[in-house]
Amino acid sequence: MPNYPKTSYTLIHRACDTGDVQAWDQLLENYGRFIRYILRELRVPENDLPDVTQQVLIGLTRSLKNYDRARSSFRHWLGAVIRNTAISYFRQLRSRPSSDCRLDDELQHELEQPAEIGAWIEKEWTTYLANQAMGRVRKVF
């Protein structure tokens, strides 16, 4: 597994204090685009993306104090928060009488396998970083 920079535990600890706006701004700068990227990869419709992203951030706010770096990397843990939020979103859609929400079998399987989400998040993180780097290179050239 590639060795990417780790999220500062101090930053995470500071972000547990919801009054620390700088810490939250830094977390959002580091992970906001990634959250949206993962939600798009999970096929959350573009028009629902802001609301579902907000739900991820609310979940993050509520559960950040429970994050245990001895159990998993922050990215892996964040991936679980994103995954759980996406599952809730799709369940809500399916429960609406007028919903045509259909998940393909592969995505349904991915969402239902918590053990696989870590590897998937790492793969998507690699792709995300590559896309970000290519975007910066395009601006220069």
N, CA and C atoms as a LAMMPS dump frame, in Angstrom:
ITEM: TIMESTEP
0
ITEM: NUMBER OF ATOMS
423
ITEM: BOX BOUNDS ff ff ff
-5.0000000000000000e+02 5.0000000000000000e+02
-5.0000000000000000e+02 5.0000000000000000e+02
-5.0000000000000000e+02 5.0000000000000000e+02
ITEM: ATOMS id mol type element x y z
1 1 1 N 0.845 -1.175 0
2 1 2 C 0 0 0
3 1 3 C 0.888 1.235 0
4 2 1 N 0.601 2.193 -0.881
5 2 2 C 1.417 3.399 -0.916
6 2 3 C 1.375 4.125 0.419
7 3 1 N 2.421 4.899 0.667
8 3 2 C 2.519 5.616 1.925
9 3 3 C 2.184 7.089 1.701
10 4 1 N 0.905 7.461 1.861
11 4 2 C 0.467 8.83 1.681
12 4 3 C 0.588 9.578 3
13 5 1 N 0.676 10.892 2.946
14 5 2 C 0.719 11.658 4.19
15 5 3 C -0.499 11.347 5.051
16 6 1 N -0.268 11.252 6.334
17 6 2 C -1.35 10.948 7.255
18 6 3 C -1.943 12.24 7.781
19 7 1 N -3.207 12.163 8.129
20 7 2 C -3.875 13.31 8.725
21 7 3 C -3.31 13.513 10.121
22 8 1 N -3.002 14.722 10.432
23 8 2 C -2.446 15.057 11.738
24 8 3 C -3.442 14.727 12.837
25 9 1 N -2.996 13.929 13.796
26 9 2 C -3.86 13.593 14.92
27 9 3 C -4.213 14.856 15.703
28 10 1 N -3.289 15.798 15.751
29 10 2 C -3.557 17.063 16.435
30 10 3 C -4.707 17.793 15.755
31 11 1 N -4.716 17.795 14.424
32 11 2 C -5.807 18.43 13.682
33 11 3 C -7.127 17.74 13.998
34 12 1 N -7.14 16.435 14.023
35 12 2 C -8.36 15.685 14.333
36 12 3 C -8.824 16.016 15.745
37 13 1 N -7.891 16.028 16.676
38 13 2 C -8.219 16.342 18.063
39 13 3 C -8.8 17.763 18.169
40 14 1 N -8.186 18.708 17.47
41 14 2 C -8.691 20.088 17.482
42 14 3 C -10.078 20.165 16.859
43 15 1 N -10.312 19.38 15.804
44 15 2 C -11.603 19.412 15.122
45 15 3 C -12.716 18.823 15.985
46 16 1 N -12.361 18.025 16.984
47 16 2 C -13.377 17.514 17.916
48 16 3 C -14.065 18.661 18.638
49 17 1 N -13.344 19.755 18.799
50 17 2 C -13.928 20.96 19.379
51 17 3 C -14.599 21.704 18.234
52 18 1 N -15.921 21.6 18.155
53 18 2 C -16.631 22.196 17.02
54 18 3 C -16.465 23.708 16.949
55 19 1 N -15.938 24.313 18.007
56 19 2 C -15.694 25.752 17.986
57 19 3 C -14.394 26.129 17.308
58 20 1 N -13.556 25.142 16.992
59 20 2 C -12.276 25.416 16.347
60 20 3 C -12.487 25.48 14.832
61 21 1 N -12.843 26.646 14.367
62 21 2 C -13.176 26.849 12.957
63 21 3 C -11.979 26.576 12.057
64 22 1 N -10.781 26.951 12.489
65 22 2 C -9.584 26.722 11.674
66 22 3 C -9.343 25.23 11.445
67 23 1 N -9.556 24.427 12.478
68 23 2 C -9.366 22.981 12.331
69 23 3 C -10.379 22.402 11.347
70 24 1 N -11.645 22.819 11.462
71 24 2 C -12.664 22.346 10.528
72 24 3 C -12.385 22.812 9.106
73 25 1 N -11.957 24.057 8.965
74 25 2 C -11.604 24.552 7.634
75 25 3 C -10.485 23.714 7.019
76 26 1 N -9.488 23.367 7.823
77 26 2 C -8.369 22.558 7.329
78 26 3 C -8.835 21.146 6.949
79 27 1 N -9.687 20.546 7.784
80 27 2 C -10.225 19.221 7.441
81 27 3 C -11.023 19.279 6.143
82 28 1 N -11.84 20.317 5.999
83 28 2 C -12.623 20.463 4.773
84 28 3 C -11.736 20.701 3.567
85 29 1 N -10.677 21.468 3.758
86 29 2 C -9.735 21.691 2.661
87 29 3 C -9.072 20.375 2.258
88 30 1 N -8.711 19.574 3.256
89 30 2 C -8.034 18.31 2.989
90 30 3 C -8.971 17.254 2.402
91 31 1 N -10.225 17.226 2.851
92 31 2 C -11.102 16.093 2.527
93 31 3 C -12.429 16.444 1.876
94 32 1 N -12.8 17.708 1.783
95 32 2 C -14.095 18.073 1.21
96 32 3 C -14.291 17.568 -0.207
97 33 1 N -13.324 17.81 -1.065
98 33 2 C -13.423 17.336 -2.453
99 33 3 C -13.435 15.821 -2.514
100 34 1 N -12.651 15.2 -1.637
101 34 2 C -12.601 13.741 -1.614
102 34 3 C -13.959 13.158 -1.219
103 35 1 N -14.619 13.766 -0.248
104 35 2 C -15.949 13.298 0.162
105 35 3 C -16.893 13.349 -1.031
106 36 1 N -16.905 14.47 -1.737
107 36 2 C -17.773 14.598 -2.912
108 36 3 C -17.373 13.605 -4.003
109 37 1 N -16.09 13.412 -4.176
110 37 2 C -15.602 12.457 -5.177
111 37 3 C -16.127 11.055 -4.873
112 38 1 N -16.001 10.628 -3.629
113 38 2 C -16.454 9.286 -3.248
114 38 3 C -17.967 9.165 -3.419
115 39 1 N -18.7 10.184 -3.021
116 39 2 C -20.154 10.145 -3.193
117 39 3 C -20.528 10.04 -4.667
118 40 1 N -19.794 10.744 -5.525
119 40 2 C -20.049 10.606 -6.973
120 40 3 C -19.747 9.192 -7.438
121 41 1 N -18.649 8.636 -6.949
122 41 2 C -18.287 7.261 -7.312
123 41 3 C -19.334 6.263 -6.827
124 42 1 N -19.997 6.583 -5.73
125 42 2 C -21.067 5.731 -5.213
126 42 3 C -22.394 6.006 -5.929
127 43 1 N -22.338 6.884 -6.917
128 43 2 C -23.465 7.204 -7.791
129 43 3 C -24.589 7.972 -7.104
130 44 1 N -24.214 8.831 -6.164
131 44 2 C -25.194 9.761 -5.609
132 44 3 C -25.473 10.783 -6.71
133 45 1 N -26.747 10.996 -7.057
134 45 2 C -27.064 11.951 -8.124
135 45 3 C -26.53 13.351 -7.808
136 46 1 N -26.087 14.028 -8.846
137 46 2 C -25.471 15.351 -8.708
138 46 3 C -26.377 16.336 -7.964
139 47 1 N -27.674 16.28 -8.218
140 47 2 C -28.572 17.231 -7.552
141 47 3 C -28.728 16.938 -6.053
142 48 1 N -28.419 15.731 -5.602
143 48 2 C -28.484 15.391 -4.174
144 48 3 C -27.118 15.482 -3.493
145 49 1 N -26.087 15.69 -4.278
146 49 2 C -24.72 15.692 -3.746
147 49 3 C -24.49 16.699 -2.608
148 50 1 N -24.94 17.956 -2.724
149 50 2 C -24.723 18.886 -1.608
150 50 3 C -25.375 18.415 -0.304
151 51 1 N -26.596 17.89 -0.401
152 51 2 C -27.293 17.432 0.798
153 51 3 C -26.607 16.22 1.418
154 52 1 N -26.199 15.276 0.594
155 52 2 C -25.555 14.069 1.122
156 52 3 C -24.174 14.421 1.679
157 53 1 N -23.468 15.333 1.021
158 53 2 C -22.177 15.799 1.549
159 53 3 C -22.384 16.429 2.924
160 54 1 N -23.42 17.226 3.049
161 54 2 C -23.736 17.847 4.343
162 54 3 C -24.02 16.779 5.393
163 55 1 N -24.718 15.72 5
164 55 2 C -24.993 14.636 5.94
165 55 3 C -23.706 13.94 6.383
166 56 1 N -22.755 13.784 5.458
167 56 2 C -21.455 13.219 5.825
168 56 3 C -20.776 14.107 6.86
169 57 1 N -20.801 15.407 6.621
170 57 2 C -20.15 16.345 7.546
171 57 3 C -20.835 16.354 8.913
172 58 1 N -22.138 16.224 8.922
173 58 2 C -22.856 16.129 10.197
174 58 3 C -22.454 14.849 10.918
175 59 1 N -22.393 13.743 10.174
176 59 2 C -21.953 12.482 10.767
177 59 3 C -20.531 12.569 11.29
178 60 1 N -19.699 13.262 10.547
179 60 2 C -18.309 13.458 10.972
180 60 3 C -18.257 14.262 12.265
181 61 1 N -19.057 15.311 12.337
182 61 2 C -19.109 16.14 13.541
183 61 3 C -19.529 15.323 14.754
184 62 1 N -20.537 14.489 14.558
185 62 2 C -21.056 13.69 15.672
186 62 3 C -20.107 12.588 16.116
187 63 1 N -19.393 12.001 15.187
188 63 2 C -18.628 10.8 15.536
189 63 3 C -17.114 10.99 15.583
190 64 1 N -16.628 12.186 15.268
191 64 2 C -15.181 12.404 15.252
192 64 3 C -14.536 12.092 16.595
193 65 1 N -15.227 12.387 17.671
194 65 2 C -14.654 12.13 19.003
195 65 3 C -14.482 10.622 19.253
196 66 1 N -15.166 9.782 18.473
197 66 2 C -15.046 8.327 18.623
198 66 3 C -13.944 7.726 17.752
199 67 1 N -13.324 8.549 16.909
200 67 2 C -12.266 8.037 16.042
201 67 3 C -11.091 7.548 16.883
202 68 1 N -10.62 6.343 16.585
203 68 2 C -9.496 5.735 17.299
204 68 3 C -8.409 5.404 16.284
205 69 1 N -7.35 6.186 16.292
206 69 2 C -6.295 5.992 15.29
207 69 3 C -5.586 4.662 15.45
208 70 1 N -5.706 4 16.599
209 70 2 C -5.099 2.684 16.785
210 70 3 C -5.859 1.609 16.001
211 71 1 N -7.124 1.89 15.684
212 71 2 C -7.946 0.903 14.98
213 71 3 C -7.897 1.043 13.468
214 72 1 N -7.737 2.286 12.971
215 72 2 C -7.699 2.476 11.521
216 72 3 C -7.15 3.852 11.19
217 73 1 N -6.783 4.004 9.929
218 73 2 C -6.342 5.321 9.47
219 73 3 C -7.558 6.238 9.401
220 74 1 N -7.295 7.533 9.429
221 74 2 C -8.401 8.48 9.352
222 74 3 C -9.139 8.323 8.035
223 75 1 N -8.42 8.136 6.934
224 75 2 C -9.055 7.988 5.626
225 75 3 C -9.996 6.785 5.609
226 76 1 N -9.543 5.68 6.181
227 76 2 C -10.372 4.475 6.229
228 76 3 C -11.624 4.743 7.077
229 77 1 N -11.435 5.383 8.203
230 77 2 C -12.555 5.706 9.081
231 77 3 C -13.522 6.671 8.381
232 78 1 N -12.984 7.706 7.743
233 78 2 C -13.812 8.643 6.998
234 78 3 C -14.583 7.914 5.898
235 79 1 N -13.923 6.962 5.254
236 79 2 C -14.592 6.16 4.226
237 79 3 C -15.803 5.433 4.784
238 80 1 N -15.676 4.933 6.01
239 80 2 C -16.812 4.256 6.641
240 80 3 C -17.945 5.237 6.923
241 81 1 N -17.604 6.447 7.338
242 81 2 C -18.632 7.471 7.578
243 81 3 C -19.344 7.799 6.253
244 82 1 N -18.577 7.958 5.187
245 82 2 C -19.158 8.248 3.868
246 82 3 C -20.048 7.088 3.434
247 83 1 N -19.538 5.872 3.576
248 83 2 C -20.278 4.668 3.19
249 83 3 C -21.598 4.583 3.947
250 84 1 N -21.555 4.745 5.259
251 84 2 C -22.769 4.641 6.063
252 84 3 C -23.785 5.718 5.691
253 85 1 N -23.289 6.911 5.397
254 85 2 C -24.181 7.992 4.975
255 85 3 C -24.815 7.655 3.63
256 86 1 N -24.024 7.114 2.71
257 86 2 C -24.557 6.739 1.395
258 86 3 C -25.598 5.63 1.532
259 87 1 N -25.345 4.656 2.389
260 87 2 C -26.318 3.579 2.607
261 87 3 C -27.63 4.169 3.121
262 88 1 N -27.546 5.073 4.09
263 88 2 C -28.76 5.718 4.626
264 88 3 C -29.495 6.484 3.533
265 89 1 N -28.73 7.191 2.712
266 89 2 C -29.327 7.968 1.617
267 89 3 C -30.087 7.039 0.661
268 90 1 N -29.442 5.946 0.233
269 90 2 C -30.088 5.039 -0.715
270 90 3 C -31.285 4.327 -0.088
271 91 1 N -31.209 4.005 1.198
272 91 2 C -32.361 3.394 1.878
273 91 3 C -33.543 4.36 1.91
274 92 1 N -33.255 5.624 2.195
275 92 2 C -34.322 6.62 2.206
276 92 3 C -34.947 6.762 0.823
277 93 1 N -34.117 6.756 -0.2
278 93 2 C -34.641 6.862 -1.568
279 93 3 C -35.538 5.684 -1.91
280 94 1 N -35.082 4.496 -1.552
281 94 2 C -35.867 3.293 -1.867
282 94 3 C -37.191 3.267 -1.119
283 95 1 N -37.235 3.905 0.048
284 95 2 C -38.471 3.878 0.841
285 95 3 C -39.518 4.859 0.319
286 96 1 N -39.104 5.773 -0.539
287 96 2 C -40.07 6.723 -1.113
288 96 3 C -40.89 6.015 -2.193
289 97 1 N -42.2 6.179 -2.15
290 97 2 C -43.051 5.497 -3.131
291 97 3 C -42.747 5.872 -4.579
292 98 1 N -42.315 7.101 -4.812
293 98 2 C -42.089 7.554 -6.188
294 98 3 C -40.659 7.329 -6.663
295 99 1 N -39.848 6.655 -5.871
296 99 2 C -38.433 6.518 -6.208
297 99 3 C -38.189 5.396 -7.206
298 100 1 N -37.309 5.685 -8.158
299 100 2 C -36.843 4.675 -9.101
300 100 3 C -35.428 4.243 -8.74
301 101 1 N -35.039 4.441 -7.507
302 101 2 C -33.667 4.165 -7.08
303 101 3 C -33.329 2.699 -7.305
304 102 1 N -32.321 2.469 -8.107
305 102 2 C -31.843 1.12 -8.374
306 102 3 C -30.323 1.147 -8.28
307 103 1 N -29.782 0.276 -7.475
308 103 2 C -28.337 0.14 -7.393
309 103 3 C -27.94 -1.092 -8.179
310 104 1 N -26.866 -0.981 -8.942
311 104 2 C -26.43 -2.186 -9.623
312 104 3 C -25.838 -3.153 -8.595
313 105 1 N -25.761 -4.421 -8.96
314 105 2 C -25.338 -5.461 -8.018
315 105 3 C -23.939 -5.225 -7.474
316 106 1 N -23.029 -4.744 -8.319
317 106 2 C -21.652 -4.524 -7.89
318 106 3 C -21.574 -3.442 -6.8
319 107 1 N -22.248 -2.323 -7.022
320 107 2 C -22.242 -1.247 -6.029
321 107 3 C -22.953 -1.693 -4.756
322 108 1 N -24.062 -2.38 -4.891
323 108 2 C -24.781 -2.883 -3.721
324 108 3 C -23.858 -3.777 -2.892
325 109 1 N -23.117 -4.635 -3.558
326 109 2 C -22.18 -5.526 -2.873
327 109 3 C -21.096 -4.723 -2.151
328 110 1 N -20.535 -3.718 -2.825
329 110 2 C -19.492 -2.89 -2.22
330 110 3 C -19.999 -2.192 -0.966
331 111 1 N -21.203 -1.665 -1.032
332 111 2 C -21.749 -0.94 0.108
333 111 3 C -22.034 -1.867 1.286
334 112 1 N -22.34 -3.117 1.003
335 112 2 C -22.689 -4.054 2.071
336 112 3 C -21.488 -4.776 2.662
337 113 1 N -20.291 -4.53 2.159
338 113 2 C -19.094 -5.219 2.629
339 113 3 C -18.163 -4.252 3.331
340 114 1 N -18.353 -4.028 4.634
341 114 2 C -17.512 -3.058 5.334
342 114 3 C -16.027 -3.384 5.261
343 115 1 N -15.673 -4.648 5.208
344 115 2 C -14.256 -5.016 5.164
345 115 3 C -13.6 -4.564 3.866
346 116 1 N -14.377 -4.484 2.8
347 116 2 C -13.825 -4.114 1.501
348 116 3 C -13.719 -2.606 1.312
349 117 1 N -14.408 -1.848 2.129
350 117 2 C -14.432 -0.396 1.924
351 117 3 C -13.055 0.219 2.103
352 118 1 N -12.244 -0.323 3.011
353 118 2 C -10.902 0.224 3.238
354 118 3 C -10.035 0.146 1.996
355 119 1 N -10.021 -1.017 1.355
356 119 2 C -9.235 -1.179 0.13
357 119 3 C -9.797 -0.292 -0.978
358 120 1 N -11.114 -0.212 -1.063
359 120 2 C -11.737 0.611 -2.087
360 120 3 C -11.417 2.077 -1.866
361 121 1 N -11.481 2.544 -0.616
362 121 2 C -11.175 3.947 -0.298
363 121 3 C -9.721 4.251 -0.661
364 122 1 N -8.802 3.351 -0.338
365 122 2 C -7.386 3.573 -0.683
366 122 3 C -7.207 3.674 -2.195
367 123 1 N -7.894 2.813 -2.937
368 123 2 C -7.813 2.869 -4.402
369 123 3 C -8.377 4.188 -4.912
370 124 1 N -9.518 4.589 -4.369
371 124 2 C -10.131 5.844 -4.794
372 124 3 C -9.291 7.045 -4.363
373 125 1 N -8.628 6.972 -3.208
374 125 2 C -7.749 8.05 -2.753
375 125 3 C -6.606 8.221 -3.752
376 126 1 N -6.042 7.119 -4.208
377 126 2 C -4.964 7.165 -5.191
378 126 3 C -5.452 7.827 -6.476
379 127 1 N -6.623 7.421 -6.941
380 127 2 C -7.2 8.008 -8.153
381 127 3 C -7.491 9.492 -7.947
382 128 1 N -8.045 9.828 -6.802
383 128 2 C -8.354 11.21 -6.476
384 128 3 C -7.093 12.068 -6.492
385 129 1 N -6.028 11.595 -5.843
386 129 2 C -4.771 12.351 -5.818
387 129 3 C -4.199 12.525 -7.221
388 130 1 N -4.275 11.475 -8.021
389 130 2 C -3.784 11.563 -9.397
390 130 3 C -4.585 12.595 -10.192
391 131 1 N -5.9 12.591 -10.021
392 131 2 C -6.741 13.571 -10.715
393 131 3 C -6.43 14.994 -10.266
394 132 1 N -6.22 15.178 -8.968
395 132 2 C -5.878 16.503 -8.45
396 132 3 C -4.537 16.972 -9.035
397 133 1 N -3.56 16.08 -9.063
398 133 2 C -2.244 16.426 -9.605
399 133 3 C -2.345 16.768 -11.092
400 134 1 N -3.12 15.981 -11.838
401 134 2 C -3.273 16.256 -13.267
402 134 3 C -3.958 17.604 -13.491
403 135 1 N -4.923 17.936 -12.662
404 135 2 C -5.585 19.24 -12.774
405 135 3 C -4.608 20.383 -12.566
406 136 1 N -3.702 20.223 -11.61
407 136 2 C -2.698 21.263 -11.358
408 136 3 C -1.698 21.363 -12.503
409 137 1 N -1.312 20.219 -13.053
410 137 2 C -0.362 20.201 -14.166
411 137 3 C -1 20.859 -15.391
412 138 1 N -2.29 20.576 -15.657
413 138 2 C -2.983 21.17 -16.794
414 138 3 C -2.967 22.693 -16.719
415 139 1 N -3.115 23.248 -15.508
416 139 2 C -3.118 24.684 -15.355
417 139 3 C -1.762 25.288 -15.732
418 140 1 N -0.697 24.56 -15.438
419 140 2 C 0.646 25.049 -15.719
420 140 3 C 0.967 24.945 -17.204
421 141 1 N 0.548 23.844 -17.821
422 141 2 C 0.87 23.639 -19.232
423 141 3 C -0.322 23.985 -20.067
